[in-house]
Amino acid sequence: MSSTTSSIGLILLSHGSKDPVWRRNAEHLLAQVQQAQPAAAVACAYLDWCDPPLGHAVAQLLQSHPQLTQITIWPLLFGVGKHASEDIPALVEELAPLHPEVQLRIAPAMGEDARVIGLLAAMAGGYLEGA
C-alpha cells in the first residue's frame, strides 16, 4: 500500500460486547496494522454494543481519507453465521447509497481464510507439544 495515496481502506469489523475488555484484541490488531502501515486508512467497527458502528466508521474513514475509492470490510468472525451471511451484507447494502463515491467490499470472514486456519493449526500443534 502506498504511504500517502492509497485509494483502498480497511475496516476491521468485530461483533462487539458489553464488556469493554472485549475490544482489546480488535484494537490491538488495528494498532499493529497502523504500526506496519502508518498512512493506511484503517479503522475498527462493531456490530453490537461497541462504538463505532459500521456506518460511523465508514463515514469517519472517508472524512479522514477522502481519496478512498474502495473500503474493504473484514469481518473478524471465526465462522459464517447469520452475521456474516445476512447482517453484514444488509448493512453494506444500506450504506452503499450513502457513499456512492466508494465501493464497499466485504472480505471473507476471518475464520474462512486458509491462512488463519493454518496458523491456528500450528498453534494447536504447539499446545499438543506442551508449548
N, C-alpha and C positions, 0 to 999 in steps of 0.2 A: 504494500500500500504506500503510495506517495506520502511524504511527510506533511505536505500542506494542501494538496489539490485533489485529494481523493474524492470521487463522486459517490462512493459507497459507504454507508453507515451500517452499524450493527446494534441491535437491541437484544440483550440477554434477558429473556422472558422467563421468570420463575413463577411458581404457584403463589407463594406468599403464605403468611401465617400471622396469627395474633401475637405470637411470641417474637419480640424484637430480635432475639439472638438468632432466630432462624435466617435472617437476612445475611448473616455473616459470610456464608460460602459464596453467594452470588456477588456480593460486594468485593470479596477477596479476588474472585475471578475477574471482575471488572478492573480492579486495581492492577492486576498482573497484565491484562491486555493493554491498559493505559501506559504502564511502565515500559512495555515492549514497543509500543507504538504511540508515543505521546501526542501526536497530532490526529490520531484516529478519532472518528466520530462514533463513539460507542457509549452506551448507557444501559442501565438496568431498568426493568419494568416488572410489574407483578400483576397476576390475575386477581388475587383476592387479598384483603387485609392490609396490604402494604402500599405505600406510595413510592413512586408514581405508578398509576395505571398506564396501560399501553398507550392510550391516546395522548396523555400528557407527555410521555417520554418521546413519542414521535414528534409532537409539536416543539418540545424543547430542543431536540436534536436538530430539527430543521431551522430553528431560530439561531442556534449557535453555529450551525454549519449549512448556510444557505446554498452552497454549491452541490448539495447531495441530489442525485438523481435516482438513487436506489437505497432502500433500507432493508436489510435482511433481519428478520425476526427469528431468533434461535431459541426455541422452547427448551429450557433446561429441565426437561422431564425425562424420566427413565423409560417410559413406555408410551405407546399411543393409546390413550384412553379418550374419554369424552372431551377433555380439554384440548388435546392435540388434534383430534379428528373433527370436532364440531365448534367448540368455543372460540379457539384462536382464529380459525378461518372466518367465523362470523364477525369477530371484532375487526379483522383486517378488511372485510367487505364493507363494514360501516365506516371505517377510517379512510378508505381509498378515495371516495369522492371529496373528502375534506382536504386532501393533499394531492391534487391532480398532477403536481409538478414532480412527484416522486413515485417510483414503483415500489410497492411494499411486497416483499417476497418472504415467504415462510420457509425456513430451512427444516429439514427433518428433525424430529425430537432427538435430543442428545443421546438417549439410550438406543436409538435406531442406527447410530453411526458405528460401523465395524471397528473403527479406531478406539472408540470408548469401550466397547465390549472387550477388545484385545487388551487394553490397559487394565481393565477390571479383572480379566482372567489372569494376567500376570501378577496382579496384586493378590488375588486369591491363592495362586501358587505359592507366593511368599508366605502367606499365613499357614499354608499346609506344611511348609518347611520350617515353621516356627519363628518366622520373622516378625 
